[in-house]
């Protein structure tokens, strides 16, 4: 799996922001990691969170425990839990979320179901996160281009 997206290039060298690969794992293991938690980690600890597997049940449990322990070690507080969705939108290849179509329409684009199905779960996750009204959406169009959904 590709570690970082091109649209993240402005901050991945320094890891000043939480990259999508880690955000994907956070949603997978059900941990709400705040930016101030991330800032307390050293570069090696951030690399571990980027590279540590989080796919099988055992890996998810281990990732969650490692992360919770790390946050506590650094901040003396545990991170909040996130609901772990039984059928997250990024795994559903039969429906393009409305937020994505709405955001794409702002740029005069419309995604097809075929395009959505060709994306990896991480790419679909990124588009979902980047299309949310509460998110700064500067990277939505660059992501569409990077994923070869638009020219």
PyMOL CGO cylinders between C-alpha atoms (Angstrom):
from pymol import cmd
from pymol.cgo import CYLINDER

trace = [
    CYLINDER, 0.00, 0.00, 0.00, 1.30, 3.43, -0.90, 0.3, 1, 1, 1, 1, 1, 1,
    CYLINDER, 1.30, 3.43, -0.90, 2.16, 5.28, 2.31, 0.3, 1, 1, 1, 1, 1, 1,
    CYLINDER, 2.16, 5.28, 2.31, 1.27, 8.84, 1.37, 0.3, 1, 1, 1, 1, 1, 1,
    CYLINDER, 1.27, 8.84, 1.37, -0.72, 10.65, -1.25, 0.3, 1, 1, 1, 1, 1, 1,
    CYLINDER, -0.72, 10.65, -1.25, 0.78, 13.33, -3.45, 0.3, 1, 1, 1, 1, 1, 1,
    CYLINDER, 0.78, 13.33, -3.45, -1.74, 15.85, -2.14, 0.3, 1, 1, 1, 1, 1, 1,
    CYLINDER, -1.74, 15.85, -2.14, -0.13, 15.38, 1.29, 0.3, 1, 1, 1, 1, 1, 1,
    CYLINDER, -0.13, 15.38, 1.29, 3.35, 16.28, 0.01, 0.3, 1, 1, 1, 1, 1, 1,
    CYLINDER, 3.35, 16.28, 0.01, 3.45, 19.68, 1.69, 0.3, 1, 1, 1, 1, 1, 1,
    CYLINDER, 3.45, 19.68, 1.69, 3.49, 18.15, 5.18, 0.3, 1, 1, 1, 1, 1, 1,
    CYLINDER, 3.49, 18.15, 5.18, 4.56, 14.50, 5.03, 0.3, 1, 1, 1, 1, 1, 1,
    CYLINDER, 4.56, 14.50, 5.03, 8.30, 15.17, 5.10, 0.3, 1, 1, 1, 1, 1, 1,
    CYLINDER, 8.30, 15.17, 5.10, 7.93, 16.80, 8.51, 0.3, 1, 1, 1, 1, 1, 1,
    CYLINDER, 7.93, 16.80, 8.51, 4.86, 14.76, 9.53, 0.3, 1, 1, 1, 1, 1, 1,
    CYLINDER, 4.86, 14.76, 9.53, 3.40, 17.92, 11.05, 0.3, 1, 1, 1, 1, 1, 1,
    CYLINDER, 3.40, 17.92, 11.05, -0.12, 16.71, 10.22, 0.3, 1, 1, 1, 1, 1, 1,
    CYLINDER, -0.12, 16.71, 10.22, -1.70, 13.30, 10.60, 0.3, 1, 1, 1, 1, 1, 1,
    CYLINDER, -1.70, 13.30, 10.60, -1.44, 11.57, 7.21, 0.3, 1, 1, 1, 1, 1, 1,
    CYLINDER, -1.44, 11.57, 7.21, -4.42, 9.81, 5.66, 0.3, 1, 1, 1, 1, 1, 1,
    CYLINDER, -4.42, 9.81, 5.66, -2.88, 6.37, 6.21, 0.3, 1, 1, 1, 1, 1, 1,
    CYLINDER, -2.88, 6.37, 6.21, -2.89, 6.99, 9.96, 0.3, 1, 1, 1, 1, 1, 1,
    CYLINDER, -2.89, 6.99, 9.96, -6.35, 8.57, 9.89, 0.3, 1, 1, 1, 1, 1, 1,
    CYLINDER, -6.35, 8.57, 9.89, -7.56, 5.46, 8.07, 0.3, 1, 1, 1, 1, 1, 1,
    CYLINDER, -7.56, 5.46, 8.07, -6.11, 3.27, 10.81, 0.3, 1, 1, 1, 1, 1, 1,
    CYLINDER, -6.11, 3.27, 10.81, -7.64, 5.49, 13.52, 0.3, 1, 1, 1, 1, 1, 1,
    CYLINDER, -7.64, 5.49, 13.52, -11.11, 4.95, 12.08, 0.3, 1, 1, 1, 1, 1, 1,
    CYLINDER, -11.11, 4.95, 12.08, -10.35, 1.24, 11.73, 0.3, 1, 1, 1, 1, 1, 1,
    CYLINDER, -10.35, 1.24, 11.73, -9.29, 0.81, 15.36, 0.3, 1, 1, 1, 1, 1, 1,
    CYLINDER, -9.29, 0.81, 15.36, -11.72, 3.32, 16.87, 0.3, 1, 1, 1, 1, 1, 1,
    CYLINDER, -11.72, 3.32, 16.87, -9.38, 5.93, 18.34, 0.3, 1, 1, 1, 1, 1, 1,
    CYLINDER, -9.38, 5.93, 18.34, -9.88, 9.71, 18.17, 0.3, 1, 1, 1, 1, 1, 1,
    CYLINDER, -9.88, 9.71, 18.17, -6.36, 11.09, 17.92, 0.3, 1, 1, 1, 1, 1, 1,
    CYLINDER, -6.36, 11.09, 17.92, -6.14, 14.84, 18.29, 0.3, 1, 1, 1, 1, 1, 1,
    CYLINDER, -6.14, 14.84, 18.29, -3.50, 16.96, 16.65, 0.3, 1, 1, 1, 1, 1, 1,
    CYLINDER, -3.50, 16.96, 16.65, -2.02, 17.90, 20.03, 0.3, 1, 1, 1, 1, 1, 1,
    CYLINDER, -2.02, 17.90, 20.03, -1.49, 14.17, 20.69, 0.3, 1, 1, 1, 1, 1, 1,
    CYLINDER, -1.49, 14.17, 20.69, 0.26, 13.81, 17.34, 0.3, 1, 1, 1, 1, 1, 1,
    CYLINDER, 0.26, 13.81, 17.34, 2.53, 16.78, 18.14, 0.3, 1, 1, 1, 1, 1, 1,
    CYLINDER, 2.53, 16.78, 18.14, 3.72, 15.00, 21.28, 0.3, 1, 1, 1, 1, 1, 1,
    CYLINDER, 3.72, 15.00, 21.28, 5.04, 12.02, 19.32, 0.3, 1, 1, 1, 1, 1, 1,
    CYLINDER, 5.04, 12.02, 19.32, 8.59, 11.95, 18.05, 0.3, 1, 1, 1, 1, 1, 1,
    CYLINDER, 8.59, 11.95, 18.05, 9.37, 11.14, 14.43, 0.3, 1, 1, 1, 1, 1, 1,
    CYLINDER, 9.37, 11.14, 14.43, 10.06, 7.46, 15.14, 0.3, 1, 1, 1, 1, 1, 1,
    CYLINDER, 10.06, 7.46, 15.14, 6.75, 7.04, 16.98, 0.3, 1, 1, 1, 1, 1, 1,
    CYLINDER, 6.75, 7.04, 16.98, 4.92, 8.64, 14.07, 0.3, 1, 1, 1, 1, 1, 1,
    CYLINDER, 4.92, 8.64, 14.07, 6.70, 6.28, 11.67, 0.3, 1, 1, 1, 1, 1, 1,
    CYLINDER, 6.70, 6.28, 11.67, 5.56, 3.31, 13.76, 0.3, 1, 1, 1, 1, 1, 1,
    CYLINDER, 5.56, 3.31, 13.76, 1.94, 4.51, 13.54, 0.3, 1, 1, 1, 1, 1, 1,
    CYLINDER, 1.94, 4.51, 13.54, 2.31, 4.89, 9.78, 0.3, 1, 1, 1, 1, 1, 1,
    CYLINDER, 2.31, 4.89, 9.78, 3.85, 1.46, 9.23, 0.3, 1, 1, 1, 1, 1, 1,
    CYLINDER, 3.85, 1.46, 9.23, 2.27, -0.70, 11.94, 0.3, 1, 1, 1, 1, 1, 1,
    CYLINDER, 2.27, -0.70, 11.94, -0.30, -3.01, 10.33, 0.3, 1, 1, 1, 1, 1, 1,
    CYLINDER, -0.30, -3.01, 10.33, -3.96, -2.50, 11.19, 0.3, 1, 1, 1, 1, 1, 1,
    CYLINDER, -3.96, -2.50, 11.19, -5.96, -4.89, 9.03, 0.3, 1, 1, 1, 1, 1, 1,
    CYLINDER, -5.96, -4.89, 9.03, -6.71, -8.17, 10.80, 0.3, 1, 1, 1, 1, 1, 1,
    CYLINDER, -6.71, -8.17, 10.80, -8.65, -8.32, 14.05, 0.3, 1, 1, 1, 1, 1, 1,
    CYLINDER, -8.65, -8.32, 14.05, -5.46, -9.01, 16.03, 0.3, 1, 1, 1, 1, 1, 1,
    CYLINDER, -5.46, -9.01, 16.03, -3.56, -6.19, 14.30, 0.3, 1, 1, 1, 1, 1, 1,
    CYLINDER, -3.56, -6.19, 14.30, -6.41, -3.76, 14.94, 0.3, 1, 1, 1, 1, 1, 1,
    CYLINDER, -6.41, -3.76, 14.94, -6.49, -4.64, 18.64, 0.3, 1, 1, 1, 1, 1, 1,
    CYLINDER, -6.49, -4.64, 18.64, -2.68, -4.31, 18.88, 0.3, 1, 1, 1, 1, 1, 1,
    CYLINDER, -2.68, -4.31, 18.88, -2.64, -1.01, 16.98, 0.3, 1, 1, 1, 1, 1, 1,
    CYLINDER, -2.64, -1.01, 16.98, -5.37, 0.40, 19.22, 0.3, 1, 1, 1, 1, 1, 1,
    CYLINDER, -5.37, 0.40, 19.22, -3.58, -0.64, 22.41, 0.3, 1, 1, 1, 1, 1, 1,
    CYLINDER, -3.58, -0.64, 22.41, -0.21, 0.64, 21.19, 0.3, 1, 1, 1, 1, 1, 1,
    CYLINDER, -0.21, 0.64, 21.19, -1.73, 4.00, 20.26, 0.3, 1, 1, 1, 1, 1, 1,
    CYLINDER, -1.73, 4.00, 20.26, -3.72, 4.40, 23.47, 0.3, 1, 1, 1, 1, 1, 1,
    CYLINDER, -3.72, 4.40, 23.47, -0.63, 3.56, 25.55, 0.3, 1, 1, 1, 1, 1, 1,
    CYLINDER, -0.63, 3.56, 25.55, 1.52, 5.96, 23.53, 0.3, 1, 1, 1, 1, 1, 1,
    CYLINDER, 1.52, 5.96, 23.53, -0.94, 8.83, 23.94, 0.3, 1, 1, 1, 1, 1, 1,
    CYLINDER, -0.94, 8.83, 23.94, -1.15, 8.18, 27.66, 0.3, 1, 1, 1, 1, 1, 1,
    CYLINDER, -1.15, 8.18, 27.66, 2.64, 7.97, 28.01, 0.3, 1, 1, 1, 1, 1, 1,
    CYLINDER, 2.64, 7.97, 28.01, 3.04, 11.34, 26.28, 0.3, 1, 1, 1, 1, 1, 1,
    CYLINDER, 3.04, 11.34, 26.28, 0.03, 13.29, 27.59, 0.3, 1, 1, 1, 1, 1, 1,
    CYLINDER, 0.03, 13.29, 27.59, -1.19, 11.45, 30.71, 0.3, 1, 1, 1, 1, 1, 1,
    CYLINDER, -1.19, 11.45, 30.71, -4.62, 11.19, 29.10, 0.3, 1, 1, 1, 1, 1, 1,
    CYLINDER, -4.62, 11.19, 29.10, -6.22, 8.51, 27.01, 0.3, 1, 1, 1, 1, 1, 1,
    CYLINDER, -6.22, 8.51, 27.01, -7.63, 9.40, 23.61, 0.3, 1, 1, 1, 1, 1, 1,
    CYLINDER, -7.63, 9.40, 23.61, -11.38, 9.23, 23.15, 0.3, 1, 1, 1, 1, 1, 1,
    CYLINDER, -11.38, 9.23, 23.15, -12.98, 6.31, 21.37, 0.3, 1, 1, 1, 1, 1, 1,
    CYLINDER, -12.98, 6.31, 21.37, -14.48, 6.50, 17.90, 0.3, 1, 1, 1, 1, 1, 1,
    CYLINDER, -14.48, 6.50, 17.90, -17.36, 4.32, 16.85, 0.3, 1, 1, 1, 1, 1, 1,
    CYLINDER, -17.36, 4.32, 16.85, -16.09, 1.51, 14.67, 0.3, 1, 1, 1, 1, 1, 1,
    CYLINDER, -16.09, 1.51, 14.67, -18.52, 1.26, 11.79, 0.3, 1, 1, 1, 1, 1, 1,
    CYLINDER, -18.52, 1.26, 11.79, -19.62, -2.23, 10.81, 0.3, 1, 1, 1, 1, 1, 1,
    CYLINDER, -19.62, -2.23, 10.81, -20.02, -1.15, 7.17, 0.3, 1, 1, 1, 1, 1, 1,
    CYLINDER, -20.02, -1.15, 7.17, -17.97, 2.00, 6.57, 0.3, 1, 1, 1, 1, 1, 1,
    CYLINDER, -17.97, 2.00, 6.57, -18.72, 4.02, 3.43, 0.3, 1, 1, 1, 1, 1, 1,
    CYLINDER, -18.72, 4.02, 3.43, -15.23, 3.49, 2.05, 0.3, 1, 1, 1, 1, 1, 1,
    CYLINDER, -15.23, 3.49, 2.05, -15.80, -0.27, 1.91, 0.3, 1, 1, 1, 1, 1, 1,
    CYLINDER, -15.80, -0.27, 1.91, -19.16, 0.05, 0.17, 0.3, 1, 1, 1, 1, 1, 1,
    CYLINDER, -19.16, 0.05, 0.17, -18.42, -0.11, -3.55, 0.3, 1, 1, 1, 1, 1, 1,
    CYLINDER, -18.42, -0.11, -3.55, -22.10, 0.00, -4.52, 0.3, 1, 1, 1, 1, 1, 1,
    CYLINDER, -22.10, 0.00, -4.52, -22.85, 3.58, -3.45, 0.3, 1, 1, 1, 1, 1, 1,
    CYLINDER, -22.85, 3.58, -3.45, -20.90, 6.81, -3.85, 0.3, 1, 1, 1, 1, 1, 1,
    CYLINDER, -20.90, 6.81, -3.85, -21.52, 8.93, -0.73, 0.3, 1, 1, 1, 1, 1, 1,
    CYLINDER, -21.52, 8.93, -0.73, -23.57, 12.06, -1.37, 0.3, 1, 1, 1, 1, 1, 1,
    CYLINDER, -23.57, 12.06, -1.37, -20.90, 14.27, 0.21, 0.3, 1, 1, 1, 1, 1, 1,
    CYLINDER, -20.90, 14.27, 0.21, -18.44, 13.22, -2.49, 0.3, 1, 1, 1, 1, 1, 1,
    CYLINDER, -18.44, 13.22, -2.49, -20.85, 13.85, -5.36, 0.3, 1, 1, 1, 1, 1, 1,
    CYLINDER, -20.85, 13.85, -5.36, -21.82, 17.19, -3.87, 0.3, 1, 1, 1, 1, 1, 1,
    CYLINDER, -21.82, 17.19, -3.87, -18.18, 18.24, -3.50, 0.3, 1, 1, 1, 1, 1, 1,
    CYLINDER, -18.18, 18.24, -3.50, -17.29, 16.99, -6.99, 0.3, 1, 1, 1, 1, 1, 1,
    CYLINDER, -17.29, 16.99, -6.99, -20.21, 18.97, -8.40, 0.3, 1, 1, 1, 1, 1, 1,
    CYLINDER, -20.21, 18.97, -8.40, -18.61, 22.15, -7.02, 0.3, 1, 1, 1, 1, 1, 1,
    CYLINDER, -18.61, 22.15, -7.02, -15.84, 21.51, -9.55, 0.3, 1, 1, 1, 1, 1, 1,
    CYLINDER, -15.84, 21.51, -9.55, -18.30, 20.50, -12.32, 0.3, 1, 1, 1, 1, 1, 1,
    CYLINDER, -18.30, 20.50, -12.32, -17.48, 16.81, -11.99, 0.3, 1, 1, 1, 1, 1, 1,
    CYLINDER, -17.48, 16.81, -11.99, -19.51, 13.73, -11.27, 0.3, 1, 1, 1, 1, 1, 1,
    CYLINDER, -19.51, 13.73, -11.27, -17.98, 10.41, -10.33, 0.3, 1, 1, 1, 1, 1, 1,
    CYLINDER, -17.98, 10.41, -10.33, -19.28, 7.22, -11.84, 0.3, 1, 1, 1, 1, 1, 1,
    CYLINDER, -19.28, 7.22, -11.84, -19.85, 4.04, -9.89, 0.3, 1, 1, 1, 1, 1, 1,
    CYLINDER, -19.85, 4.04, -9.89, -17.18, 2.38, -12.04, 0.3, 1, 1, 1, 1, 1, 1,
    CYLINDER, -17.18, 2.38, -12.04, -14.63, 5.01, -10.97, 0.3, 1, 1, 1, 1, 1, 1,
    CYLINDER, -14.63, 5.01, -10.97, -15.61, 4.58, -7.32, 0.3, 1, 1, 1, 1, 1, 1,
    CYLINDER, -15.61, 4.58, -7.32, -15.24, 0.81, -7.56, 0.3, 1, 1, 1, 1, 1, 1,
    CYLINDER, -15.24, 0.81, -7.56, -11.75, 1.08, -9.05, 0.3, 1, 1, 1, 1, 1, 1,
    CYLINDER, -11.75, 1.08, -9.05, -10.45, 3.06, -6.08, 0.3, 1, 1, 1, 1, 1, 1,
    CYLINDER, -10.45, 3.06, -6.08, -8.70, 1.41, -3.13, 0.3, 1, 1, 1, 1, 1, 1,
    CYLINDER, -8.70, 1.41, -3.13, -10.41, 1.57, 0.27, 0.3, 1, 1, 1, 1, 1, 1,
    CYLINDER, -10.41, 1.57, 0.27, -7.79, 4.13, 1.35, 0.3, 1, 1, 1, 1, 1, 1,
    CYLINDER, -7.79, 4.13, 1.35, -8.51, 6.33, -1.67, 0.3, 1, 1, 1, 1, 1, 1,
    CYLINDER, -8.51, 6.33, -1.67, -12.25, 6.13, -1.01, 0.3, 1, 1, 1, 1, 1, 1,
    CYLINDER, -12.25, 6.13, -1.01, -11.60, 6.95, 2.65, 0.3, 1, 1, 1, 1, 1, 1,
    CYLINDER, -11.60, 6.95, 2.65, -9.53, 9.99, 1.65, 0.3, 1, 1, 1, 1, 1, 1,
    CYLINDER, -9.53, 9.99, 1.65, -12.26, 11.32, -0.65, 0.3, 1, 1, 1, 1, 1, 1,
    CYLINDER, -12.26, 11.32, -0.65, -14.86, 10.86, 2.08, 0.3, 1, 1, 1, 1, 1, 1,
    CYLINDER, -14.86, 10.86, 2.08, -12.73, 12.75, 4.59, 0.3, 1, 1, 1, 1, 1, 1,
    CYLINDER, -12.73, 12.75, 4.59, -11.87, 15.48, 2.11, 0.3, 1, 1, 1, 1, 1, 1,
    CYLINDER, -11.87, 15.48, 2.11, -15.50, 15.99, 1.11, 0.3, 1, 1, 1, 1, 1, 1,
    CYLINDER, -15.50, 15.99, 1.11, -16.90, 16.54, 4.58, 0.3, 1, 1, 1, 1, 1, 1,
    CYLINDER, -16.90, 16.54, 4.58, -18.23, 20.04, 5.25, 0.3, 1, 1, 1, 1, 1, 1,
    CYLINDER, -18.23, 20.04, 5.25, -16.26, 20.22, 8.51, 0.3, 1, 1, 1, 1, 1, 1,
    CYLINDER, -16.26, 20.22, 8.51, -12.96, 19.55, 6.73, 0.3, 1, 1, 1, 1, 1, 1,
    CYLINDER, -12.96, 19.55, 6.73, -10.74, 22.06, 4.99, 0.3, 1, 1, 1, 1, 1, 1,
    CYLINDER, -10.74, 22.06, 4.99, -11.31, 20.87, 1.44, 0.3, 1, 1, 1, 1, 1, 1,
    CYLINDER, -11.31, 20.87, 1.44, -8.28, 22.28, -0.36, 0.3, 1, 1, 1, 1, 1, 1,
    CYLINDER, -8.28, 22.28, -0.36, -7.08, 18.81, -1.28, 0.3, 1, 1, 1, 1, 1, 1,
    CYLINDER, -7.08, 18.81, -1.28, -10.31, 17.40, -2.72, 0.3, 1, 1, 1, 1, 1, 1,
    CYLINDER, -10.31, 17.40, -2.72, -9.61, 18.43, -6.32, 0.3, 1, 1, 1, 1, 1, 1,
    CYLINDER, -9.61, 18.43, -6.32, -5.91, 17.44, -6.13, 0.3, 1, 1, 1, 1, 1, 1,
    CYLINDER, -5.91, 17.44, -6.13, -7.06, 14.04, -4.81, 0.3, 1, 1, 1, 1, 1, 1,
    CYLINDER, -7.06, 14.04, -4.81, -9.50, 13.62, -7.70, 0.3, 1, 1, 1, 1, 1, 1,
    CYLINDER, -9.50, 13.62, -7.70, -6.65, 14.34, -10.11, 0.3, 1, 1, 1, 1, 1, 1,
    CYLINDER, -6.65, 14.34, -10.11, -4.19, 12.10, -8.30, 0.3, 1, 1, 1, 1, 1, 1,
    CYLINDER, -4.19, 12.10, -8.30, -6.67, 9.22, -8.33, 0.3, 1, 1, 1, 1, 1, 1,
    CYLINDER, -6.67, 9.22, -8.33, -7.16, 9.86, -12.09, 0.3, 1, 1, 1, 1, 1, 1,
    CYLINDER, -7.16, 9.86, -12.09, -10.85, 10.59, -11.67, 0.3, 1, 1, 1, 1, 1, 1,
    CYLINDER, -10.85, 10.59, -11.67, -10.60, 13.92, -13.48, 0.3, 1, 1, 1, 1, 1, 1,
    CYLINDER, -10.60, 13.92, -13.48, -8.05, 15.47, -15.77, 0.3, 1, 1, 1, 1, 1, 1,
]
cmd.load_cgo(trace, "trace")
